[in-house]
Amino acid sequence: FHFCLNRHLNGSGRDSHPRRLESFAEPSRTVWIFDNGGRAAVAGPGNLHPTIHRGAANVLCLDGGIHRAPRARADRTSTENPSADAPLLWKP
């Protein structure tokens, strides 16, 4: 698989937990689909392929925006600054 669903949003099998888009506080930073570094169809940030696009991965967020995600940005957990450099949210 080249792309992977964020398991913290979609779940899989019995762990599936559908939610309405309006229930997410920051859809512009919430990871939905990302470049996969493994073989899972549904996984978490550990499967992000951080070097596929010149040292970064492409990440599709819930609002439809696509972000360049170097490993440093994808790994941060601070939510202090909602700018383009703000960390991505894996577990909203």
C-alpha positions in Angstrom: 0.0 0.0 0.0 1.3 3.5 -0.8 -1.2 5.2 1.4 -2.5 4.4 4.9 -5.5 5.4 7.0 -4.9 6.9 10.4 -6.0 4.1 12.8 -6.8 6.6 15.5 -9.6 7.9 13.3 -10.9 5.0 11.3 -10.1 2.0 13.5 -10.4 -1.3 11.8 -12.8 -4.3 12.2 -14.4 -4.2 15.7 -12.4 -1.1 16.6 -14.1 1.0 13.9 -15.6 4.1 15.4 -17.3 6.4 12.9 -17.4 10.1 13.8 -18.9 13.2 12.1 -16.4 15.7 10.7 -17.9 18.4 12.9 -16.8 16.5 16.0 -13.1 17.2 15.2 -11.7 20.4 16.8 -8.9 20.9 14.2 -9.6 19.1 11.0 -7.0 21.1 9.2 -4.3 19.4 11.3 -5.9 16.0 11.9 -4.2 13.3 9.8 -6.6 11.1 7.8 -4.4 9.5 5.0 -0.6 9.5 4.7 2.3 8.1 2.8 2.8 4.6 4.1 6.3 3.3 5.1 5.0 -0.2 5.9 2.5 -2.6 4.5 -0.6 -1.8 6.7 -3.8 -0.3 5.2 -4.6 1.2 8.6 -1.8 2.3 11.0 -0.5 5.2 13.1 2.4 7.6 12.9 5.0 4.9 13.1 4.1 3.9 9.5 4.7 7.4 8.1 7.2 7.3 5.3 9.1 10.5 6.2 11.6 10.5 3.3 9.5 9.6 0.2 9.2 13.2 -1.1 12.6 14.8 -0.6 12.8 14.2 3.1 9.1 14.4 3.9 5.8 12.6 3.5 2.5 13.9 2.1 -0.4 13.9 4.6 -4.1 14.5 3.8 -6.0 16.1 6.6 -9.7 15.9 7.3 -10.4 19.3 5.8 -8.9 18.1 2.4 -5.7 20.0 2.8 -2.4 18.3 1.9 0.7 18.9 4.1 4.4 18.2 3.7 5.4 16.4 6.8 9.1 16.0 7.5 9.6 13.6 10.4 10.3 16.5 12.9 6.9 18.0 12.2 5.0 14.7 12.3 6.6 13.7 15.6 5.9 16.9 17.6 3.1 16.9 20.0 2.9 20.6 21.0 -0.3 22.3 19.9 0.7 25.9 20.9 1.0 27.4 17.4 -1.7 26.6 14.8 0.5 27.8 11.9 1.7 25.7 8.9 4.6 24.5 11.1 2.3 23.3 13.9 2.4 19.6 14.6 0.0 17.2 13.0 -2.7 15.6 15.1 -2.8 11.8 15.1 -5.1 11.3 18.1 -7.7 14.1 18.1 
